[in-house]
């Protein structure tokens, strides 16, 4: 179909050129004394045939060029096309205003060449500026700070704020349990570049990385099929950036979204740039049972501690307990008394002593 359209355009162009050029050409070379009015159809058909025979070898190149342009337009996000077109129109308008000044100069070359150059230059600059500044323009129109706020409206808007998942939190796996429990509501956005990174990890030659990548893809499929959650795939990509974390930060700024992660460094970067973050590790630490000094806990001593006469145990949530005097109770379930609690960024550590030792001291 595309080939037929190009052939029709070539024939139409050749016919038009033949209608206007061939009579003068025939008269110039002295072939008959024909008049355009009575021979326009003949000249048109003859011009179409000649032009088609001359340019027929270009049809393949025209088709390839049009297909490349079509592929580019299909892969380019709609918002980029819209803002690029708006920038192009502004550039052409400026070129027209500036070019109109050259019409007062009575020099044929300047009158002809200058408007063309200005049109190409300002048209290109307008398109590029509209395309490069798309994020700032969208964020400018999406924020309305003068409007009075309502608490109910704010709650609804927060539910509509996209929660952007990064690669680490998907591979971690706990996000599925959080979604199932209903603690993560509203829109969940998964960028296409995060999916590509997961795919690269799943195709890795390293067995551990490959298993982690496949696990992440399985978790996404499980969330999408099993839970009634609005999952969106963000198709756009920020080709000017290489790092996935940088793309996540830019996407969060663009959509006013919340980054969901358990990456410590990404968490820091987001906070420095005033981007909201939901850290899975922070949630896990917040949900750990609260223990205070003097509280009695029943725990199983698993292994020896680093210091003499120490034993190590764990709570159900994985919190480590260092037990003074617990070395003699390896493999046994005993009651211990909490001495102190140490909170670290990696988690919480509890220091305790056996109840027998406590009773012996007092």
VOVO-522824 format. One record per residue (C-alpha): x, z, y; residue in one letter. Coordinates in nm, 4 decimals, padded with zeros to 6 digits, always signed. Example, Ala and Ser with C-alpha at 12.3 -4.5 7.8 and 13.67 -1.06 7.14 Angstrom:
2
ROSE, +01.2300, +00.7800, -00.4500, A
ROSE, +01.3670, +00.7140, -00.1060, S
This chain:
362
ROSE, +00.0000, +00.0000, +00.0000, X
ROSE, +00.2798, +00.0877, +00.2401, X
ROSE, +00.4567, -00.2373, +00.1616, X
ROSE, +00.1411, -00.4349, +00.2414, X
ROSE, +00.1026, -00.2562, +00.5739, X
ROSE, +00.4636, -00.3345, +00.6705, X
ROSE, +00.4197, -00.6987, +00.5698, X
ROSE, +00.1036, -00.7205, +00.7795, X
ROSE, +00.2862, -00.5701, +01.0794, X
ROSE, +00.5697, -00.8227, +01.0398, X
ROSE, +00.3249, -01.1153, +01.0208, X
ROSE, +00.1319, -00.9869, +01.3222, X
ROSE, +00.4527, -00.9449, +01.5243, X
ROSE, +00.5782, -01.2881, +01.4215, X
ROSE, +00.2457, -01.4490, +01.5077, X
ROSE, +00.2433, -01.2894, +01.8527, X
ROSE, +00.6041, -01.3967, +01.9211, X
ROSE, +00.5306, -01.7469, +01.7936, X
ROSE, +00.2297, -01.7834, +02.0234, X
ROSE, +00.4343, -01.7070, +02.3350, X
ROSE, +00.7870, -01.8256, +02.2505, X
ROSE, +00.7520, -02.1364, +02.0346, X
ROSE, +00.5782, -02.3609, +02.2938, X
ROSE, +00.8562, -02.3041, +02.5470, X
ROSE, +01.1176, -02.3441, +02.2752, X
ROSE, +00.9690, -02.6719, +02.1523, X
ROSE, +00.9474, -02.8028, +02.5077, X
ROSE, +01.3070, -02.6971, +02.5743, X
ROSE, +01.4469, -02.8804, +02.2730, X
ROSE, +01.2197, -03.1806, +02.3348, X
ROSE, +01.0010, -03.1672, +02.0241, X
ROSE, +00.6735, -03.3201, +02.1452, X
ROSE, +00.4761, -03.2330, +02.4534, X
ROSE, +00.2329, -02.9813, +02.3112, X
ROSE, +00.0080, -02.7455, +02.5004, X
ROSE, -00.0310, -02.3777, +02.4073, X
ROSE, -00.4067, -02.3803, +02.4650, X
ROSE, -00.4749, -02.6321, +02.1871, X
ROSE, -00.1975, -02.5308, +01.9491, X
ROSE, -00.1931, -02.1502, +01.9773, X
ROSE, -00.3107, -02.0996, +01.6190, X
ROSE, -00.0506, -02.3397, +01.4863, X
ROSE, +00.2253, -02.1692, +01.6826, X
ROSE, +00.1000, -01.8271, +01.5720, X
ROSE, +00.1001, -01.9175, +01.2012, X
ROSE, +00.4356, -02.0909, +01.2312, X
ROSE, +00.5867, -01.7912, +01.4167, X
ROSE, +00.4497, -01.5478, +01.1547, X
ROSE, +00.6059, -01.7465, +00.8687, X
ROSE, +00.9420, -01.7844, +01.0410, X
ROSE, +00.9594, -01.4179, +01.1413, X
ROSE, +00.8565, -01.3066, +00.7908, X
ROSE, +01.1270, -01.5201, +00.6267, X
ROSE, +01.3902, -01.3828, +00.8647, X
ROSE, +01.2952, -01.0120, +00.8301, X
ROSE, +01.1696, -00.9956, +00.4693, X
ROSE, +01.4958, -00.8346, +00.3541, X
ROSE, +01.4318, -00.5432, +00.5925, X
ROSE, +01.1068, -00.4376, +00.4222, X
ROSE, +01.2841, -00.2118, +00.1718, X
ROSE, +01.4733, -00.0349, +00.4503, X
ROSE, +01.1519, +00.0097, +00.6480, X
ROSE, +00.9829, +00.1676, +00.3442, X
ROSE, +01.2754, +00.4081, +00.2859, X
ROSE, +01.2795, +00.5062, +00.6520, X
ROSE, +00.9041, +00.5706, +00.6634, X
ROSE, +00.9178, +00.7763, +00.3431, X
ROSE, +01.1979, +00.9922, +00.4838, X
ROSE, +00.9998, +01.0506, +00.8005, X
ROSE, +00.6921, +01.1325, +00.5918, X
ROSE, +00.8884, +01.3786, +00.3768, X
ROSE, +01.0320, +01.5427, +00.6881, X
ROSE, +00.6867, +01.5827, +00.8426, X
ROSE, +00.5412, +01.7247, +00.5196, X
ROSE, +00.8211, +01.9808, +00.4768, X
ROSE, +00.8158, +02.0858, +00.8422, X
ROSE, +00.5726, +02.3752, +00.9137, X
ROSE, +00.2686, +02.2912, +01.1239, X
ROSE, +00.3635, +02.5344, +01.4004, X
ROSE, +00.7030, +02.3645, +01.4358, X
ROSE, +00.5370, +02.0246, +01.4672, X
ROSE, +00.2868, +02.1548, +01.7228, X
ROSE, +00.5424, +02.3270, +01.9445, X
ROSE, +00.7875, +02.0394, +01.9049, X
ROSE, +00.5165, +01.7935, +02.0126, X
ROSE, +00.4227, +02.0111, +02.3095, X
ROSE, +00.7880, +02.0244, +02.4128, X
ROSE, +00.8112, +01.6466, +02.3700, X
ROSE, +00.5127, +01.5931, +02.6013, X
ROSE, +00.6637, +01.8208, +02.8667, X
ROSE, +00.9934, +01.6346, +02.8365, X
ROSE, +00.8231, +01.2957, +02.8753, X
ROSE, +00.6268, +01.4232, +03.1759, X
ROSE, +00.9486, +01.5395, +03.3445, X
ROSE, +01.1145, +01.2062, +03.2592, X
ROSE, +00.8252, +01.0185, +03.4218, X
ROSE, +00.8431, +01.2296, +03.7386, X
ROSE, +01.2200, +01.1940, +03.7672, X
ROSE, +01.2136, +00.8243, +03.6733, X
ROSE, +00.9543, +00.7429, +03.9383, X
ROSE, +01.2188, +00.8186, +04.2003, X
ROSE, +01.4296, +00.5246, +04.0767, X
ROSE, +01.1543, +00.2741, +04.1556, X
ROSE, +01.2367, +00.3163, +04.5242, X
ROSE, +01.5850, +00.1812, +04.4545, X
ROSE, +01.5680, -00.1975, +04.4568, X
ROSE, +01.8290, -00.2600, +04.1895, X
ROSE, +01.6946, -00.4353, +03.8771, X
ROSE, +01.9404, -00.2752, +03.6347, X
ROSE, +01.8763, +00.0802, +03.7563, X
ROSE, +01.5003, +00.0257, +03.7707, X
ROSE, +01.4982, -00.0928, +03.4083, X
ROSE, +01.7661, +00.1142, +03.2350, X
ROSE, +01.7350, +00.4529, +03.4078, X
ROSE, +01.3684, +00.5254, +03.3095, X
ROSE, +01.4458, +00.4385, +02.9472, X
ROSE, +01.7481, +00.6690, +02.9350, X
ROSE, +01.5562, +00.9498, +03.1056, X
ROSE, +01.2664, +00.9107, +02.8614, X
ROSE, +01.4990, +00.9351, +02.5602, X
ROSE, +01.6986, +01.2255, +02.7043, X
ROSE, +01.4139, +01.4453, +02.8281, X
ROSE, +01.1961, +01.3618, +02.5272, X
ROSE, +01.4698, +01.4783, +02.2902, X
ROSE, +01.5464, +01.7909, +02.4949, X
ROSE, +01.1777, +01.8817, +02.5188, X
ROSE, +01.1277, +01.8473, +02.1429, X
ROSE, +01.4384, +02.0530, +02.0621, X
ROSE, +01.3531, +02.3297, +02.3097, X
ROSE, +00.9966, +02.3525, +02.1768, X
ROSE, +01.1279, +02.3673, +01.8196, X
ROSE, +01.4074, +02.6190, +01.8790, X
ROSE, +01.1964, +02.8518, +02.0931, X
ROSE, +00.8965, +02.8537, +01.8585, X
ROSE, +00.9473, +03.2174, +01.7538, X
ROSE, +00.9597, +03.3440, +02.1111, X
ROSE, +00.6565, +03.1376, +02.2114, X
ROSE, +00.4475, +03.2600, +01.9180, X
ROSE, +00.5473, +03.6222, +01.9742, X
ROSE, +00.4695, +03.5809, +02.3458, X
ROSE, +00.1125, +03.4672, +02.2791, X
ROSE, +00.0536, +03.7018, +01.9842, X
ROSE, +00.1197, +04.0231, +02.1796, X
ROSE, -00.1479, +04.1504, +02.4143, X
ROSE, -00.0336, +04.4778, +02.5662, X
ROSE, -00.2905, +04.5011, +02.8461, X
ROSE, -00.5872, +04.5250, +02.6133, X
ROSE, -00.7283, +04.8791, +02.5626, X
ROSE, -00.6601, +05.0146, +02.2143, X
ROSE, -00.9133, +05.1616, +01.9763, X
ROSE, -00.8093, +05.3798, +01.6824, X
ROSE, -01.0416, +05.2030, +01.4402, X
ROSE, -00.9185, +04.8702, +01.5658, X
ROSE, -00.5580, +04.9835, +01.5273, X
ROSE, -00.6269, +05.0856, +01.1670, X
ROSE, -00.7789, +04.7469, +01.0883, X
ROSE, -00.4892, +04.5722, +01.2605, X
ROSE, -00.2359, +04.7760, +01.0625, X
ROSE, -00.4079, +04.6706, +00.7429, X
ROSE, -00.3746, +04.3113, +00.8581, X
ROSE, -00.0053, +04.3557, +00.9401, X
ROSE, +00.1927, +04.1779, +00.6666, X
ROSE, +00.4081, +04.3932, +00.4421, X
ROSE, +00.7127, +04.1768, +00.3727, X
ROSE, +00.8796, +04.2408, +00.0359, X
ROSE, +01.2526, +04.1933, +00.0041, X
ROSE, +01.4431, +04.1042, -00.3112, X
ROSE, +01.5664, +04.4548, -00.3937, X
ROSE, +01.2221, +04.6150, -00.3903, X
ROSE, +01.0812, +04.3429, -00.6167, X
ROSE, +01.3610, +04.3831, -00.8712, X
ROSE, +01.3284, +04.7636, -00.8529, X
ROSE, +00.9847, +04.7411, -01.0173, X
ROSE, +00.8235, +05.0503, -00.8666, X
ROSE, +00.6346, +04.8315, -00.6193, X
ROSE, +00.3900, +04.7397, -00.8985, X
ROSE, +00.3024, +05.1059, -00.9603, X
ROSE, +00.2641, +05.1657, -00.5866, X
ROSE, +00.0271, +04.8690, -00.5564, X
ROSE, -00.1692, +04.9851, -00.8587, X
ROSE, -00.2068, +05.3333, -00.7090, X
ROSE, -00.3427, +05.1813, -00.3865, X
ROSE, -00.0699, +05.3142, -00.1575, X
ROSE, +00.0192, +04.9638, -00.0359, X
ROSE, -00.2829, +04.7954, +00.1193, X
ROSE, -00.3582, +04.4928, +00.3315, X
ROSE, -00.1542, +04.1733, +00.3343, X
ROSE, +00.1566, +04.1495, +00.1200, X
ROSE, +00.3878, +03.8665, +00.2210, X
ROSE, +00.6585, +03.7226, -00.0004, X
ROSE, +00.8875, +03.4748, +00.1776, X
ROSE, +00.9850, +03.1553, +00.0015, X
ROSE, +01.3554, +03.2293, +00.0585, X
ROSE, +01.3140, +03.5609, -00.1296, X
ROSE, +01.1610, +03.3731, -00.4234, X
ROSE, +01.4524, +03.1288, -00.4161, X
ROSE, +01.6986, +03.4186, -00.4239, X
ROSE, +01.5117, +03.5697, -00.7189, X
ROSE, +01.5267, +03.2341, -00.8950, X
ROSE, +01.9030, +03.2081, -00.8357, X
ROSE, +01.9490, +03.5597, -00.9755, X
ROSE, +01.7324, +03.4739, -01.2771, X
ROSE, +01.9469, +03.1637, -01.3407, X
ROSE, +02.2741, +03.3553, -01.3081, X
ROSE, +02.5352, +03.3342, -01.5830, X
ROSE, +02.5703, +03.7133, -01.5675, X
ROSE, +02.3370, +03.8715, -01.8239, X
ROSE, +02.2550, +04.1782, -01.6128, X
ROSE, +02.1750, +03.9740, -01.3018, X
ROSE, +01.9719, +03.7285, -01.5068, X
ROSE, +01.7615, +04.0054, -01.6589, X
ROSE, +01.7033, +04.1643, -01.3175, X
ROSE, +01.5936, +03.8339, -01.1677, X
ROSE, +01.3536, +03.7616, -01.4517, X
ROSE, +01.2170, +04.1134, -01.4296, X
ROSE, +01.1464, +04.0618, -01.0590, X
ROSE, +00.9586, +03.7362, -01.1233, X
ROSE, +00.7578, +03.9038, -01.4006, X
ROSE, +00.6638, +04.1900, -01.1679, X
ROSE, +00.5399, +03.9448, -00.9043, X
ROSE, +00.3285, +03.7632, -01.1627, X
ROSE, +00.1909, +04.0961, -01.2825, X
ROSE, +00.0952, +04.2044, -00.9292, X
ROSE, -00.0674, +03.8711, -00.8513, X
ROSE, -00.2727, +03.8577, -01.1717, X
ROSE, -00.3653, +04.2211, -01.2324, X
ROSE, -00.4292, +04.3669, -00.8862, X
ROSE, -00.6795, +04.2661, -00.6203, X
ROSE, -00.4175, +04.2387, -00.3473, X
ROSE, -00.3877, +03.9695, -00.0841, X
ROSE, -00.0491, +03.8128, -00.1587, X
ROSE, +00.0763, +03.5417, +00.0779, X
ROSE, +00.3732, +03.3122, +00.0303, X
ROSE, +00.5564, +03.2413, +00.3565, X
ROSE, +00.6659, +02.8794, +00.3170, X
ROSE, +00.8842, +02.8522, +00.6277, X
ROSE, +01.2593, +02.8962, +00.6177, X
ROSE, +01.5075, +02.9747, +00.8920, X
ROSE, +01.7674, +02.7128, +00.8082, X
ROSE, +01.9958, +02.8223, +01.0911, X
ROSE, +02.0528, +03.1525, +00.9058, X
ROSE, +02.2315, +03.1999, +00.5745, X
ROSE, +02.1719, +03.5678, +00.4893, X
ROSE, +01.8357, +03.6621, +00.3381, X
ROSE, +01.8384, +03.9978, +00.5211, X
ROSE, +01.8738, +03.8202, +00.8570, X
ROSE, +01.5823, +03.5943, +00.7680, X
ROSE, +01.3703, +03.8975, +00.6757, X
ROSE, +01.4454, +04.0616, +01.0105, X
ROSE, +01.3533, +03.7450, +01.1993, X
ROSE, +01.0340, +03.7009, +00.9972, X
ROSE, +00.9338, +04.0614, +01.0677, X
ROSE, +00.9858, +04.0022, +01.4406, X
ROSE, +00.7893, +03.6777, +01.4289, X
ROSE, +00.4890, +03.8215, +01.2449, X
ROSE, +00.5138, +04.1809, +01.3741, X
ROSE, +00.5307, +04.2720, +01.0068, X
ROSE, +00.6641, +04.5690, +00.8103, X
ROSE, +00.9642, +04.5261, +00.5808, X
ROSE, +00.9237, +04.6906, +00.2387, X
ROSE, +01.2639, +04.7619, +00.0864, X
ROSE, +01.4887, +05.0128, -00.0853, X
ROSE, +01.8062, +04.8611, +00.0596, X
ROSE, +01.9818, +05.1277, +00.2669, X
ROSE, +02.1657, +04.8804, +00.4936, X
ROSE, +01.8583, +04.6649, +00.5582, X
ROSE, +01.6680, +04.9831, +00.6401, X
ROSE, +01.9295, +05.0717, +00.9035, X
ROSE, +01.9300, +04.7217, +01.0573, X
ROSE, +01.5505, +04.7167, +01.0849, X
ROSE, +01.5411, +05.0539, +01.2564, X
ROSE, +01.8100, +04.9458, +01.5032, X
ROSE, +01.5944, +04.6452, +01.5968, X
ROSE, +01.2714, +04.8496, +01.6198, X
ROSE, +01.1195, +04.6914, +01.3095, X
ROSE, +00.8865, +04.9030, +01.0969, X
ROSE, +01.0184, +04.9773, +00.7484, X
ROSE, +00.8585, +05.1161, +00.4333, X
ROSE, +01.1415, +05.2451, +00.2156, X
ROSE, +01.0497, +05.3016, -00.1488, X
ROSE, +01.3262, +05.5588, -00.1897, X
ROSE, +01.1914, +05.7607, +00.1030, X
ROSE, +00.8473, +05.7521, -00.0571, X
ROSE, +00.9893, +05.8680, -00.3899, X
ROSE, +01.1749, +06.1569, -00.2240, X
ROSE, +00.8631, +06.2573, -00.0336, X
ROSE, +00.6622, +06.2711, -00.3572, X
ROSE, +00.9084, +06.4949, -00.5405, X
ROSE, +00.7748, +06.8462, -00.6017, X
ROSE, +00.8797, +07.0993, -00.3415, X
ROSE, +01.0947, +07.3823, -00.4696, X
ROSE, +01.2117, +07.6794, -00.2641, X
ROSE, +01.4881, +07.9343, -00.3227, X
ROSE, +01.3679, +08.2101, -00.5514, X
ROSE, +01.1220, +07.9888, -00.7404, X
ROSE, +01.1299, +07.9949, -01.1200, X
ROSE, +01.1574, +07.6622, -01.3080, X
ROSE, +01.1538, +07.5868, -01.6778, X
ROSE, +01.4117, +07.3175, -01.7556, X
ROSE, +01.6076, +07.1791, -02.0484, X
ROSE, +01.9866, +07.1945, -02.0175, X
ROSE, +02.1168, +06.8488, -02.1026, X
ROSE, +02.4928, +06.8528, -02.0524, X
ROSE, +02.7928, +07.0409, -01.9198, X
ROSE, +02.8529, +07.0642, -01.5449, X
ROSE, +03.1733, +06.9877, -01.3550, X
ROSE, +03.2576, +07.3528, -01.2951, X
ROSE, +03.3158, +07.6205, -01.5546, X
ROSE, +03.0057, +07.7782, -01.7087, X
ROSE, +02.7751, +07.5180, -01.5451, X
ROSE, +02.4959, +07.3252, -01.7114, X
ROSE, +02.3024, +07.0209, -01.5913, X
ROSE, +01.9306, +06.9619, -01.6244, X
ROSE, +01.6735, +06.7266, -01.4746, X
ROSE, +01.3193, +06.7555, -01.3502, X
ROSE, +01.0557, +06.5047, -01.4582, X
ROSE, +01.1097, +06.3011, -01.1415, X
ROSE, +01.4845, +06.2741, -01.2060, X
ROSE, +01.5998, +06.5467, -00.9660, X
ROSE, +01.9274, +06.6946, -01.0872, X
ROSE, +01.9570, +07.0727, -01.1342, X
ROSE, +02.2985, +07.2381, -01.1458, X
ROSE, +02.2574, +07.5600, -01.3448, X
ROSE, +02.5036, +07.8422, -01.3063, X
ROSE, +02.5571, +08.0097, -01.6440, X
ROSE, +02.3860, +07.7215, -01.8240, X
ROSE, +02.6835, +07.6123, -02.0339, X
ROSE, +02.5778, +07.8287, -02.3295, X
ROSE, +02.2275, +07.6759, -02.3387, X
ROSE, +02.3022, +07.3057, -02.3893, X
ROSE, +02.0033, +07.1460, -02.5608, X
ROSE, +01.7745, +07.4429, -02.4980, X
ROSE, +01.4710, +07.4947, -02.2734, X
ROSE, +01.5266, +07.7923, -02.0429, X
ROSE, +01.3871, +07.9502, -01.7269, X
ROSE, +01.6073, +07.9297, -01.4191, X
ROSE, +01.5783, +08.0642, -01.0635, X
ROSE, +01.6400, +07.8311, -00.7682, X
ROSE, +01.9266, +07.9387, -00.5421, X
ROSE, +01.9336, +07.6514, -00.2913, X
ROSE, +01.8202, +07.2920, -00.2416, X
ROSE, +02.0496, +07.0206, -00.1058, X
ROSE, +01.8826, +06.7101, +00.0399, X
ROSE, +02.0950, +06.3949, +00.0479, X
ROSE, +02.0197, +06.0334, +00.1333, X
ROSE, +02.0571, +05.9455, -00.2335, X
ROSE, +01.8134, +06.2166, -00.3398, X
ROSE, +01.7755, +06.5879, -00.3845, X
ROSE, +01.9977, +06.8313, -00.5761, X
ROSE, +01.8892, +07.1795, -00.6842, X
ROSE, +02.1280, +07.4666, -00.7511, X
ROSE, +01.9971, +07.7401, -00.9800, X
ROSE, +02.1080, +08.0199, -01.2093, X
ROSE, +01.9762, +08.1309, -01.5455, X
ROSE, +01.7161, +08.3995, -01.5375, X
ROSE, +01.9172, +08.6071, -01.7788, X
ROSE, +02.2159, +08.5968, -01.5420, X
ROSE, +01.9911, +08.6920, -01.2519, X
ROSE, +01.8539, +08.9914, -01.4429, X
ROSE, +02.2041, +09.0973, -01.5421, X
ROSE, +02.3231, +09.1020, -01.1803, X
ROSE, +02.0364, +09.3174, -01.0550, X
